[in-house]
Amino acid sequence: MKGWCTLVAGYPKAGKTELVVRLCHAWKEERILYVTEEPESIWCARLAGLPDGWGHVTLLFGLGVEPAVLREEIRASGATVVVIDTVAGWVGQSSVTDPNSGTGCRPSSGRCRIPCTPSPSWTWSAAQWSG
């Protein structure tokens, strides 16, 4: 849904990244910025096994980058869709699916939606996307 953030939550190795990567491939009309904590070597292997047609997707390797720097990169990107994989480090939790994390998301719920507006607990979602 345009103008909203959708949090995809699930158990480790459930296929969350695979799902979102395939959605990104299908969204040819969008300019996508994919912020990842995985190294470039994993992405090379992943993309080698997928169809061509990734010109509309930009990968930003964010592991170890300060959240403030990543937020500025997102704002400056001109992307119509931004994927942050994973968001646990952005919200100061070890896992967004941890019942004790305070996020309110459980793997059984599949996902929860959070409006893209600045708030104290979800500052990572402050960037507005046009489209």
Secondary structure by P-SEA (a helix, b strand, c coil): cccbbbbbbbcccccaaaaaaaaaaaccccbbbbbccccaaaaaaaaaacccccccbbbbbcccccaaaaaaaaaaccccbbbbccccccccccccccccccccccccccccccccccccccccccccccc
